[in-house]
């Protein structure tokens, strides 16, 4: 037998051996699977690799199933357990709010909770314990202690009425608007002018003008945005012509008798002028004889436009109110309690000021040099002792 034939026979025999082994292995695995099936043990398939989305879905399903299981367990709990849980909820429930509460508006952003507590207790002459709760939302900025309003809960109805009576009083330089927390009427009604008994007698323009006034009605009106060419005489003539037109309209509407005399009531015109040219600065104050005449001029729509310019017309500030507001601003800067610096200022027994917060006065220019001690050597002067000892004085002619 040749070598080639022997190699072919050996390769065929080895290949048949490998095939027999593979067949035997397959048969063995099939037999083991059959035995496991007979014993009731089914081999689990390999776990499939899940994506992130499928994992999130699976997690949500597990949480939902867990939540439903908890609800089912609570529903099947004993009545005693329900009673215990009810007592726990009752203990954690917040206390009931008071039925007597007020809303405070137009607060200064600088007003704090402690300042509001003190102001209410001082004005109604009651202890701070009558205030059970203060809800003062903070502003958006760091220096804003509030948003301009606050809700205050009180103990009784009488205390609430006392606090409401403090409306329009001053706190930190601002007049407060106080009303019941259950009152949703909005802005207060405008103050009716003298001689008007019913609000229906006012026109829409008059209601709008009176509702936007910042100062109380008084005999003085302020006119702003005037032309530079305006003079005192032109203002007087303009007001008289507008008043005559208004008077004629009232006679035509049978609101005033034809025999009624017209009195504009202008006492004085205080025109702001430049010192060099004498022309108008753009504003003036007009004093009337009484508040009724000033209100009539304010409610006339023709007095809000002059020479094609829209004017700003409003009640002037009363002198007494102006001084009061100035004092409130000073007290707010120095301590906020109306006293100048909380009583730090005063006079000592020796007559000197007791205020140490003020810096010392600065000397006038040249005063320090004039009051400085002179030296004889620096000035070149010879003292009397040196002259007596034989010194010689030098002079320059």
C-alpha positions in Angstrom: 0.0 0.0 0.0 1.3 3.4 -0.9 1.7 6.3 1.5 -1.1 8.3 -0.1 -3.6 5.6 0.4 -2.6 5.2 4.1 -3.0 8.9 4.7 -6.5 8.9 3.2 -7.6 6.0 5.3 -6.3 7.6 8.6 -8.1 10.9 7.8 -11.4 9.1 7.1 -11.2 7.1 10.3 -10.5 10.3 12.4 -13.4 12.1 10.8 -15.7 9.3 11.5 -14.6 9.3 15.1 -15.4 13.1 15.5 -18.8 12.6 14.0 -19.6 9.8 16.3 -18.6 11.9 19.3 -20.9 14.8 18.2 -23.8 12.5 17.7 -23.3 11.0 21.1 -23.1 14.5 22.7 -26.4 15.6 21.1 -28.1 12.4 22.2 -26.9 12.9 25.7 -28.2 16.5 25.9 -31.5 15.4 24.5 -31.7 12.7 27.1 -30.9 15.1 30.0 -33.6 17.6 28.7 -36.1 14.8 28.6 -35.3 13.8 32.2 -35.6 17.4 33.4 -39.0 17.7 31.7 -40.2 14.5 33.4 -39.1 15.8 36.7 -40.9 19.2 36.2 -37.8 21.3 36.0 -37.9 23.3 32.8 -34.6 25.1 32.1 -35.1 28.8 32.0 -34.0 30.6 28.8 -31.2 33.1 29.1 -32.2 36.7 30.1 -32.5 39.2 27.3 -30.5 42.4 27.5 -32.9 45.3 28.0 -32.5 48.8 26.6 -32.7 51.9 28.8 -36.3 52.6 27.6 -37.4 49.1 28.4 -35.8 49.3 31.8 -37.7 52.5 32.6 -40.9 50.9 31.6 -40.2 47.9 33.8 -39.4 50.1 36.7 -42.6 52.1 36.3 -44.6 48.9 36.2 -43.0 47.6 39.4 -43.7 50.9 41.2 -47.3 50.9 40.1 -47.8 47.3 41.2 -46.2 48.1 44.6 -48.5 51.2 45.0 -51.6 49.1 44.2 -50.5 46.5 46.7 -50.1 49.1 49.5 -53.6 50.5 48.8 -55.1 47.0 48.9 -53.3 46.3 52.2 -54.6 49.5 53.7 -58.2 48.7 52.6 -58.0 45.3 54.2 -56.6 46.7 57.5 -58.5 46.4 60.8 -60.9 49.1 62.1 -58.6 49.7 65.0 -55.7 50.6 62.7 -58.0 53.0 60.9 -58.9 54.7 64.2 -55.2 55.1 65.1 -54.3 56.6 61.7 -57.2 59.0 62.0 -55.8 60.2 65.4 -52.4 60.7 63.8 -53.8 62.8 61.0 -55.8 64.9 63.5 -52.6 65.6 65.4 -50.7 66.7 62.3 -53.6 68.9 61.0 -52.7 72.6 61.3 -54.7 74.8 63.6 -57.8 76.5 62.3 -57.2 80.2 61.3 -59.0 83.0 63.0 -62.3 84.3 61.5 -61.2 87.9 62.2 -58.5 89.0 59.7 -57.6 92.2 57.9 -55.8 93.1 54.7 -53.2 95.9 54.9 -52.0 97.5 51.7 -49.7 100.2 50.5 -46.9 99.1 52.9 -43.4 100.4 52.5 -40.9 97.7 51.3 -38.8 98.6 54.3 -41.6 97.7 56.8 -40.8 94.4 58.7 -43.1 92.0 60.6 -41.8 93.3 63.9 -42.4 96.9 62.9 -46.0 96.1 61.8 -46.6 94.2 65.1 -45.5 97.2 67.1 -47.4 99.7 65.0 -50.7 97.9 65.3 -50.4 97.3 69.1 -49.4 100.9 69.7 -52.2 102.4 67.7 -55.1 100.2 69.0 -53.6 100.3 72.6 -53.7 96.6 72.9 -50.9 94.0 73.7 -49.3 92.2 70.7 -50.9 88.9 71.8 -54.1 90.0 70.1 -52.3 89.3 66.8 -52.3 85.6 66.1 -50.8 85.5 62.7 -49.1 87.8 60.2 -48.7 86.7 56.5 -46.3 89.1 54.9 -44.8 87.7 51.6 -41.3 88.8 50.9 -40.4 90.8 47.8 -38.3 89.7 44.9 -35.3 91.8 45.8 -33.1 91.4 48.9 -34.0 94.8 50.5 -37.7 94.3 50.1 -39.2 92.9 53.3 -42.6 92.6 51.8 -44.6 92.9 48.5 -46.6 95.9 49.6 -49.3 94.1 51.5 -49.9 91.7 54.5 -52.7 89.6 56.0 -53.1 89.9 59.8 -55.3 87.5 61.9 -56.8 88.8 65.1 -58.5 87.3 68.1 -61.9 89.1 68.2 -64.2 91.2 66.0 -63.8 94.3 68.2 -60.0 94.1 67.7 -60.5 93.8 64.0 -62.7 96.9 63.9 -60.1 98.8 65.8 -57.4 97.9 63.3 -59.6 98.8 60.4 -60.3 102.2 61.9 -56.5 102.9 61.6 -56.8 103.0 57.8 -55.2 106.1 56.1 -52.7 106.4 59.0 -49.0 106.8 58.4 -46.5 104.0 58.7 -42.9 104.5 57.5 -43.9 107.4 55.3 -46.9 105.7 53.6 -50.7 105.9 54.3 -52.0 102.4 54.8 -55.2 101.0 53.3 -56.8 98.6 55.9 -59.9 96.6 55.3 -61.4 93.2 56.2 -59.8 90.2 54.6 -63.2 89.1 53.3 -63.9 92.5 51.6 -63.2 92.3 47.9 -64.8 95.6 46.9 -61.5 96.9 45.4 -60.5 100.5 45.5 -62.3 102.8 47.9 -64.9 105.2 46.4 -63.6 108.7 45.5 -64.2 111.5 47.9 -67.2 113.5 46.8 -66.5 117.3 46.3 -68.2 119.9 48.4 -71.8 120.5 47.1 -72.2 117.1 45.5 -74.5 114.9 47.6 -74.7 111.8 45.3 -72.0 110.1 43.2 -74.4 109.9 40.3 -74.1 113.7 39.8 -70.4 113.2 38.9 -69.3 112.5 35.3 -67.0 109.7 34.3 -64.2 112.1 33.9 -64.7 113.5 37.4 -64.8 110.1 39.0 -61.6 109.1 37.3 -59.8 112.3 38.3 -60.9 112.1 41.9 -60.0 108.5 42.2 -56.3 109.1 41.2 -55.7 112.0 43.6 -52.8 111.4 46.0 -53.5 114.4 48.3 -56.6 115.3 50.3 -59.0 117.9 48.8 -57.8 121.4 49.7 -58.0 125.0 48.1 -54.7 124.6 46.2 -54.3 123.0 42.7 -51.0 122.0 41.0 -50.7 122.4 37.3 -47.7 120.6 35.6 -46.4 120.3 32.0 -47.2 124.0 31.2 -45.6 125.8 28.3 -42.6 128.0 28.8 -44.5 130.9 27.4 -47.2 130.7 30.1 -47.7 133.8 32.3 -49.9 134.5 35.4 -52.3 136.6 33.4 -52.7 133.9 30.7 -53.5 131.3 33.3 -56.1 133.5 35.0 -57.8 134.3 31.6 -57.7 130.6 30.6 -59.4 129.5 33.8 -62.1 132.2 33.7 -63.0 131.3 30.0 -63.2 127.6 30.9 -65.4 128.4 33.9 -67.8 130.5 31.9 -68.2 127.8 29.3 -68.9 125.2 32.0 -71.4 127.6 33.7 -73.3 128.0 30.4 -73.5 124.3 29.9 -74.9 123.8 33.4 -77.5 126.5 32.7 -78.5 124.7 29.5 -78.9 121.4 31.3 -81.0 123.2 34.0 -78.5 122.2 36.7 -77.9 125.8 37.7 -80.3 128.8 37.8 -79.6 131.5 35.1 -79.4 134.2 37.8 -76.5 132.5 39.6 -73.4 134.5 39.5 -70.1 132.9 38.5 -67.2 133.1 40.8 -64.0 131.3 39.8 -62.4 132.1 43.1 -58.8 132.4 42.0 -56.8 134.2 44.8 -53.2 133.8 43.7 -51.1 132.2 41.0 -47.7 131.0 42.1 -45.8 130.5 38.9 -42.4 128.8 38.9 -40.0 130.9 36.8 -36.3 130.9 35.8 -34.3 133.6 37.6 -32.5 134.8 34.5 -35.2 134.9 31.8 -38.3 135.0 34.0 -40.1 132.4 31.9 -42.2 129.7 33.3 -40.5 126.5 34.4 -43.5 124.4 33.4 -45.5 124.3 36.6 -47.5 126.5 39.0 -49.7 126.4 42.1 -53.1 128.2 42.1 -54.8 129.1 45.3 -58.6 129.3 45.4 -60.9 130.8 48.0 -62.3 127.4 49.1 -62.0 123.7 48.4 -65.3 123.6 46.5 -64.0 126.0 43.8 -60.7 124.1 43.5 -62.6 120.8 43.1 -64.9 122.3 40.4 -61.8 123.5 38.5 -60.2 120.1 38.9 -63.3 118.2 37.6 -63.5 120.4 34.5 -62.0 118.5 31.5 -61.1 121.8 29.7 -58.7 122.6 32.5 -56.5 119.6 31.7 -55.4 120.9 28.3 -53.7 124.2 27.4 -52.0 125.3 24.2 -52.4 121.7 22.9 -50.5 120.3 25.9 -51.9 117.6 28.2 -51.5 119.0 31.8 -51.0 117.2 35.0 -53.6 118.6 37.4 -54.0 117.5 41.0 -54.6 118.8 44.5 -51.6 120.5 46.0 -50.1 119.2 49.2 -51.3 120.8 52.4 -48.5 122.6 54.3 -49.3 120.7 57.5 -49.2 117.3 55.7 -46.0 118.3 54.1 -44.3 118.9 57.4 -45.7 115.7 58.8 -44.4 113.7 55.9 -41.0 115.3 56.2 -40.9 114.4 59.9 -41.9 110.8 59.2 -39.1 110.4 56.7 -36.5 111.8 59.1 -37.8 109.5 61.9 -37.6 106.5 59.5 -33.9 107.3 58.7 -32.9 107.8 62.3 -34.8 105.1 64.1 -38.2 104.5 62.6 -40.0 105.1 66.0 -40.7 108.8 65.6 -38.0 109.9 68.1 -34.8 111.3 66.8 -32.4 108.5 67.1 -34.3 106.8 70.0 -33.4 109.6 72.4 -29.7 109.6 71.7 -29.6 113.3 71.0 -29.9 115.8 73.7 -28.0 118.2 75.9 -25.7 117.2 78.7 -25.4 119.0 82.0 -22.3 120.8 80.9 -24.1 122.2 77.8 -22.4 120.1 75.2 -24.3 118.0 72.7 -24.8 114.4 73.7 -24.9 113.1 70.1 -21.8 111.1 69.3 -23.1 109.8 66.0 -22.3 113.0 64.1 -18.8 113.4 62.7 -16.8 116.4 64.0 -17.1 119.6 62.0 -14.5 120.2 59.4 -12.4 123.4 59.8 -12.8 126.0 57.2 -10.1 126.3 54.5 -7.1 128.2 55.8 -8.3 128.1 59.4 -5.9 125.4 60.4 -3.0 127.3 58.9 -4.0 130.6 60.5 -4.4 129.0 64.0 -1.2 127.0 63.8 1.5 127.8 66.4 4.3 130.0 64.9 7.9 129.3 65.4 10.4 132.1 65.9 13.1 130.3 63.9 10.8 129.7 61.0 9.6 133.3 60.8 13.1 134.8 61.3 11.8 137.1 64.0 13.9 137.9 67.0 12.4 137.6 70.4 12.7 140.2 73.1 15.1 138.1 75.1 17.4 137.7 72.1 17.3 141.4 71.4 18.3 142.2 75.0 21.2 139.8 74.7 22.7 141.8 71.8 20.9 140.2 68.8 20.6 142.1 65.6 17.3 142.5 63.8 17.4 142.4 60.0 14.9 144.4 58.0 14.2 144.4 54.2 13.3 147.8 52.7 
